[in-house]
Amino acid sequence: MSTSVPLSPRAAASCAAATLVAYVGVVHEVVGAQLYPDGPAQFGGALGWHAVGVMGIAAGLLLVAGVLHVLPIPIAALAALIGAMGGIVFVGEALLHGGFHFFAFTLLVACGTLVAAERRRLR
């Protein structure tokens, strides 16, 4: 019989933020091309487009595994990298097209939450 340990509020918030990263990957795959019809061309075609979506899902699941201590994942480093990529897309969309890329913004906020929570946990 296994015993489950409840998550702390900080770990629960981190897990939710990591789940949002995977969710952005799912949304990228399911509706991304409809929201951004020229998106696949910006990634060099369908293969590049789908690679980004699948990698987003995988990265989110890895972050969840790290938060739950299933795998030894460097949560802060991975989240910072993903957040930076989301930030670049968010700022690029705003400057180049005058748009608000909600899902890139979601990556930025979710990964910022993960980095902040991880830094506090390590103190």
N, C-alpha and C positions, 0 to 999 in steps of 0.2 A: 504494500500500500504506500503510495507516494503522498508526501505532504506538499501542499502548495504554499508559497510565501507570497503574501500580497505585495503589490508594487507600491513604492512610495509615491506621493503625488508628483514629485519631480520625474521619477522613472515613468510614471503613467503619461505625463505630458511629453516626455521624450519618445515614448512608444507611439503616441498619437502623431507626433511630428514626423517620425520615420515612416509611419503608415501613409501620411500625406505625400511623401516622396514617391512611394510606390503607386499611389493613386494618380499622381501627375503622369507617371509612365503609362498607366492604363488609359487615362483620358487622351494622351498623345496617340495611342494606338487606335482607340475607338472612334473619337470624333475630331482628332487633330487636323486631318486632311480636309474635313468639311469646314472647320473654322478658319483654316489657313490654306486655301487651295494651292497657293504657290509654295507652300512649305516643303513638300517632297523635292521640288526642284532646287530649293536652297540647300538641301542636304545631299545633292548629287544623285537623286533618284529614290526609288522606293526602298532599296536596300539600306541606304544610309538613314532614311526616315525611320524605318522599322527598327534598325539597330539602336537608335537613340531611345525609342519607346521601350524596347525590351531591356536595355541597359538601365533605364530609369526604374523599371519594375524590380530588376535584380538588385540595384543599389538600395532601394527602399527596403526590400526584404533583408538584405545584409545588415542594414542599420537596425532594423527590428531585432534581428538575431543578436546583434551586439548589445543593444539596450537590455534585452532579456538574458544576457550572459550565456547564450547558446553557443556562440562563436566568439573568439577573441578578435573583434573588429576594432580598428582605431576609429571610433565614432566621430570624434571631433575633426580629425583630418579628412575623413571621407565626406562628412557633412559640410565642411568648409569648402572643399572642392566643388561639390554639387551646388552649394549656395552661390559660389562665385560664378559658376556657369549660368545659373538661373538669373543672377544679377546682370550678367553681360547681355543675355537675351532680353531681359526686361528693359534695360537702358537702351539697347540697340533698337528695339521696337518703338520705344518712345521717341528717340532722336531721328530715326530714319523714316518712320511711318506715322508718327504722331499718335500711336496707339497705346493701349494699356494691356499688356500681356498678363492676364490674370494668373495663368498657371506658372509662368516664370516668377511672378511675384510670390506665389504660394511656395515655390521652392526656396526663394530667398528667406521668407519668414520662417518656414519650417526648419530649414537648416540653421538659421540663426538661433532658433530655440534650442536645437540639439547641441550646438557648440556652447551656448551659454550654460545649459544644464550640465553638460559634460565637464566644463571648466569648474563649475561649483562642486560637482561630485568629487573631483580630484583634489580639491583643497583640503 
